[in-house]
Amino acid sequence: MDEIDRKILALLQADATLSVAQLADRVGLSTTPCWKRVQKLEASGVITGRVALVAPEAVGLGLSVFVAIEAGDHSPAWLERFAAAIAAMPEIMEAYRMAGEVDYMLRVAVPDMAAYDRFYKALITAAQPRNVTSRFAMERMKHTTAYPLNGPAFRDRAEGRE
C-alpha cells in the first residue's frame, strides 16, 4: 500500500459517496487507475464495505453501555454458546476478546435503562458468564470510524523505525 492508496482510503473514510472522478481528482490520478486501485483495495479486503453512519440518538438508541464479561468457563462449548448468543443480539455493536482480567468487552446500544435490563437478562441467560460489569456512557466525547492512515505509526514504518 502506497501513499496514493492511503489518500484514497482517507478520502473514502471521510465520504464514501465520492464519485470515482472526484476521488481521482483529489489523489492526482485519472479515473481508470483510481478505480482499479479502489477495486484492488476491495478485493484484498482492505475496504470491507461502504456504509451510512447513523446518529444513535436520532434513531432512539442514545444509551451506550460498555459491558465487561468474565467467562463462565473457557471450554470450546462455552465459547461456542457465547459466540452464538452475542451474534444473535442486535444491540451489540462491537465485541472483543480481551487480554487481562476481563475476557470479553462489548459495546451495546439501547434506547434506555429498561431496554438494557432486558438485554442484560437475555445475555446472562444465554451465555451464563461468571461476571458481568456494565459501564454507562454519560457523554460521547470523540467518535470516529476513520483509521489514522497518515499518522506517526505510518511515518515510522515508512522510515524503518517500527
C-alpha positions as YAML, in Angstrom:
chain: A
units: angstrom
residues:
- id: 1
  name: MET
  ca: [0.00, 0.00, 0.00]
- id: 2
  name: ASP
  ca: [1.49, 3.30, -1.05]
- id: 3
  name: GLU
  ca: [0.75, 6.94, -0.28]
- id: 4
  name: ILE
  ca: [-1.93, 7.18, -3.01]
- id: 5
  name: ASP
  ca: [-3.76, 4.16, -1.61]
- id: 6
  name: ARG
  ca: [-3.69, 5.75, 1.85]
- id: 7
  name: LYS
  ca: [-5.06, 9.01, 0.39]
- id: 8
  name: ILE
  ca: [-7.85, 7.08, -1.33]
- id: 9
  name: LEU
  ca: [-8.70, 5.30, 1.92]
- id: 10
  name: ALA
  ca: [-8.63, 8.52, 3.94]
- id: 11
  name: LEU
  ca: [-10.98, 10.20, 1.48]
- id: 12
  name: LEU
  ca: [-13.38, 7.25, 1.37]
- id: 13
  name: GLN
  ca: [-13.40, 7.02, 5.18]
- id: 14
  name: ALA
  ca: [-14.43, 10.67, 5.29]
- id: 15
  name: ASP
  ca: [-17.01, 10.41, 2.49]
- id: 16
  name: ALA
  ca: [-17.81, 7.10, 0.80]
- id: 17
  name: THR
  ca: [-20.20, 8.87, -1.57]
- id: 18
  name: LEU
  ca: [-17.37, 10.47, -3.56]
- id: 19
  name: SER
  ca: [-17.52, 9.55, -7.22]
- id: 20
  name: VAL
  ca: [-14.51, 7.90, -8.82]
- id: 21
  name: ALA
  ca: [-13.92, 11.10, -10.78]
- id: 22
  name: GLN
  ca: [-13.89, 13.19, -7.57]
- id: 23
  name: LEU
  ca: [-11.66, 10.68, -5.85]
- id: 24
  name: ALA
  ca: [-9.25, 10.54, -8.79]
- id: 25
  name: ASP
  ca: [-9.05, 14.32, -8.95]
- id: 26
  name: ARG
  ca: [-8.24, 14.58, -5.24]
- id: 27
  name: VAL
  ca: [-5.44, 12.00, -5.36]
- id: 28
  name: GLY
  ca: [-3.98, 13.15, -8.68]
- id: 29
  name: LEU
  ca: [-4.90, 10.19, -10.89]
- id: 30
  name: SER
  ca: [-7.15, 9.70, -13.88]
- id: 31
  name: THR
  ca: [-10.37, 7.81, -13.25]
- id: 32
  name: THR
  ca: [-9.39, 4.38, -14.58]
- id: 33
  name: PRO
  ca: [-6.22, 3.92, -12.48]
- id: 34
  name: CYS
  ca: [-8.05, 5.29, -9.45]
- id: 35
  name: TRP
  ca: [-10.98, 2.89, -9.95]
- id: 36
  name: LYS
  ca: [-8.54, -0.02, -10.34]
- id: 37
  name: ARG
  ca: [-6.88, 0.92, -7.04]
- id: 38
  name: VAL
  ca: [-10.26, 1.05, -5.28]
- id: 39
  name: GLN
  ca: [-11.18, -2.35, -6.74]
- id: 40
  name: LYS
  ca: [-7.82, -3.78, -5.62]
- id: 41
  name: LEU
  ca: [-8.35, -2.41, -2.09]
- id: 42
  name: GLU
  ca: [-11.78, -4.05, -2.02]
- id: 43
  name: ALA
  ca: [-10.54, -7.37, -3.45]
- id: 44
  name: SER
  ca: [-7.69, -7.56, -0.95]
- id: 45
  name: GLY
  ca: [-10.05, -6.96, 2.00]
- id: 46
  name: VAL
  ca: [-8.68, -3.54, 2.95]
- id: 47
  name: ILE
  ca: [-12.05, -1.94, 2.11]
- id: 48
  name: THR
  ca: [-14.63, -4.20, 3.72]
- id: 49
  name: GLY
  ca: [-17.77, -2.21, 2.93]
- id: 50
  name: ARG
  ca: [-19.31, 1.21, 2.45]
- id: 51
  name: VAL
  ca: [-22.00, 2.35, 4.84]
- id: 52
  name: ALA
  ca: [-24.04, 5.29, 6.00]
- id: 53
  name: LEU
  ca: [-23.22, 6.34, 9.56]
- id: 54
  name: VAL
  ca: [-26.28, 6.93, 11.74]
- id: 55
  name: ALA
  ca: [-26.58, 9.15, 14.82]
- id: 56
  name: PRO
  ca: [-27.71, 6.74, 17.57]
- id: 57
  name: GLU
  ca: [-29.75, 9.41, 19.37]
- id: 58
  name: ALA
  ca: [-31.63, 10.19, 16.16]
- id: 59
  name: VAL
  ca: [-32.86, 6.60, 15.92]
- id: 60
  name: GLY
  ca: [-33.70, 6.21, 19.60]
- id: 61
  name: LEU
  ca: [-30.53, 4.36, 20.69]
- id: 62
  name: GLY
  ca: [-28.97, 7.03, 22.86]
- id: 63
  name: LEU
  ca: [-27.70, 4.86, 25.74]
- id: 64
  name: SER
  ca: [-24.25, 3.36, 25.16]
- id: 65
  name: VAL
  ca: [-23.10, 0.66, 27.55]
- id: 66
  name: PHE
  ca: [-19.68, -0.93, 27.77]
- id: 67
  name: VAL
  ca: [-20.03, -4.46, 29.11]
- id: 68
  name: ALA
  ca: [-17.07, -6.36, 30.55]
- id: 69
  name: ILE
  ca: [-17.57, -10.12, 30.72]
- id: 70
  name: GLU
  ca: [-15.64, -12.77, 32.59]
- id: 71
  name: ALA
  ca: [-16.22, -16.17, 31.04]
- id: 72
  name: GLY
  ca: [-18.21, -18.83, 32.86]
- id: 73
  name: ASP
  ca: [-15.51, -21.25, 31.80]
- id: 74
  name: HIS
  ca: [-13.02, -21.39, 28.96]
- id: 75
  name: SER
  ca: [-14.23, -24.54, 27.24]
- id: 76
  name: PRO
  ca: [-14.94, -24.66, 23.50]
- id: 77
  name: ALA
  ca: [-18.59, -25.40, 24.30]
- id: 78
  name: TRP
  ca: [-18.96, -22.24, 26.41]
- id: 79
  name: LEU
  ca: [-17.22, -20.13, 23.78]
- id: 80
  name: GLU
  ca: [-19.49, -21.52, 21.07]
- id: 81
  name: ARG
  ca: [-22.59, -20.77, 23.17]
- id: 82
  name: PHE
  ca: [-21.32, -17.27, 23.96]
- id: 83
  name: ALA
  ca: [-20.44, -16.52, 20.33]
- id: 84
  name: ALA
  ca: [-23.88, -17.67, 19.19]
- id: 85
  name: ALA
  ca: [-25.59, -15.60, 21.87]
- id: 86
  name: ILE
  ca: [-23.80, -12.35, 21.03]
- id: 87
  name: ALA
  ca: [-24.23, -12.90, 17.28]
- id: 88
  name: ALA
  ca: [-27.99, -13.08, 17.83]
- id: 89
  name: MET
  ca: [-28.18, -9.86, 19.87]
- id: 90
  name: PRO
  ca: [-28.52, -6.81, 17.58]
- id: 91
  name: GLU
  ca: [-27.92, -4.41, 20.48]
- id: 92
  name: ILE
  ca: [-24.25, -5.46, 20.48]
- id: 93
  name: MET
  ca: [-22.41, -3.08, 18.18]
- id: 94
  name: GLU
  ca: [-18.91, -4.42, 18.86]
- id: 95
  name: ALA
  ca: [-17.46, -7.41, 20.68]
- id: 96
  name: TYR
  ca: [-13.83, -8.06, 21.53]
- id: 97
  name: ARG
  ca: [-11.94, -10.92, 23.16]
- id: 98
  name: MET
  ca: [-9.58, -9.27, 25.61]
- id: 99
  name: ALA
  ca: [-6.30, -9.97, 27.36]
- id: 100
  name: GLY
  ca: [-6.18, -9.50, 31.12]
- id: 101
  name: GLU
  ca: [-8.80, -9.82, 33.85]
- id: 102
  name: VAL
  ca: [-11.77, -9.25, 31.54]
- id: 103
  name: ASP
  ca: [-12.34, -11.90, 28.89]
- id: 104
  name: TYR
  ca: [-14.73, -10.01, 26.58]
- id: 105
  name: MET
  ca: [-15.75, -6.40, 26.08]
- id: 106
  name: LEU
  ca: [-18.98, -5.41, 24.36]
- id: 107
  name: ARG
  ca: [-20.29, -2.06, 23.19]
- id: 108
  name: VAL
  ca: [-24.07, -2.09, 23.41]
- id: 109
  name: ALA
  ca: [-26.57, 0.46, 22.07]
- id: 110
  name: VAL
  ca: [-30.05, 0.58, 23.61]
- id: 111
  name: PRO
  ca: [-32.80, 3.19, 24.00]
- id: 112
  name: ASP
  ca: [-32.85, 3.32, 27.80]
- id: 113
  name: MET
  ca: [-32.14, 1.55, 31.08]
- id: 114
  name: ALA
  ca: [-35.21, -0.70, 30.83]
- id: 115
  name: ALA
  ca: [-34.04, -1.92, 27.43]
- id: 116
  name: TYR
  ca: [-30.57, -2.54, 28.83]
- id: 117
  name: ASP
  ca: [-32.07, -4.54, 31.69]
- id: 118
  name: ARG
  ca: [-33.90, -6.77, 29.17]
- id: 119
  name: PHE
  ca: [-30.67, -7.14, 27.17]
- id: 120
  name: TYR
  ca: [-28.69, -7.98, 30.34]
- id: 121
  name: LYS
  ca: [-31.16, -10.68, 31.39]
- id: 122
  name: ALA
  ca: [-31.09, -12.24, 27.93]
- id: 123
  name: LEU
  ca: [-27.29, -12.16, 27.87]
- id: 124
  name: ILE
  ca: [-26.79, -13.83, 31.23]
- id: 125
  name: THR
  ca: [-29.45, -16.44, 30.44]
- id: 126
  name: ALA
  ca: [-27.88, -17.33, 27.10]
- id: 127
  name: ALA
  ca: [-24.18, -17.12, 27.96]
- id: 128
  name: GLN
  ca: [-24.10, -17.77, 31.71]
- id: 129
  name: PRO
  ca: [-20.97, -15.69, 32.33]
- id: 130
  name: ARG
  ca: [-19.14, -15.72, 35.67]
- id: 131
  name: ASN
  ca: [-19.32, -11.94, 35.98]
- id: 132
  name: VAL
  ca: [-20.73, -9.00, 34.05]
- id: 133
  name: THR
  ca: [-19.76, -5.39, 34.70]
- id: 134
  name: SER
  ca: [-21.67, -2.63, 32.94]
- id: 135
  name: ARG
  ca: [-20.42, 0.91, 32.45]
- id: 136
  name: PHE
  ca: [-22.82, 3.54, 31.15]
- id: 137
  name: ALA
  ca: [-21.55, 6.32, 28.90]
- id: 138
  name: MET
  ca: [-22.67, 9.75, 30.01]
- id: 139
  name: GLU
  ca: [-21.26, 11.62, 27.01]
- id: 140
  name: ARG
  ca: [-19.58, 10.62, 23.77]
- id: 141
  name: MET
  ca: [-16.58, 12.91, 23.62]
- id: 142
  name: LYS
  ca: [-14.99, 11.52, 20.46]
- id: 143
  name: HIS
  ca: [-16.24, 9.12, 17.84]
- id: 144
  name: THR
  ca: [-14.66, 8.21, 14.56]
- id: 145
  name: THR
  ca: [-14.75, 5.31, 12.18]
- id: 146
  name: ALA
  ca: [-11.72, 6.55, 10.23]
- id: 147
  name: TYR
  ca: [-8.37, 4.91, 10.93]
- id: 148
  name: PRO
  ca: [-5.35, 7.29, 11.07]
- id: 149
  name: LEU
  ca: [-3.64, 6.30, 7.83]
- id: 150
  name: ASN
  ca: [-1.07, 9.08, 7.75]
- id: 151
  name: GLY
  ca: [-0.19, 9.33, 11.43]
- id: 152
  name: PRO
  ca: [3.14, 8.80, 13.22]
- id: 153
  name: ALA
  ca: [2.90, 4.98, 13.07]
- id: 154
  name: PHE
  ca: [2.83, 5.08, 9.28]
- id: 155
  name: ARG
  ca: [5.69, 7.56, 9.08]
- id: 156
  name: ASP
  ca: [7.79, 5.47, 11.47]
- id: 157
  name: ARG
  ca: [7.14, 2.30, 9.47]
- id: 158
  name: ALA
  ca: [7.90, 4.04, 6.17]
- id: 159
  name: GLU
  ca: [11.18, 5.25, 7.65]
- id: 160
  name: GLY
  ca: [12.03, 1.81, 9.06]
- id: 161
  name: ARG
  ca: [11.51, 2.71, 12.74]
- id: 162
  name: GLU
  ca: [8.83, 0.23, 13.74]
...
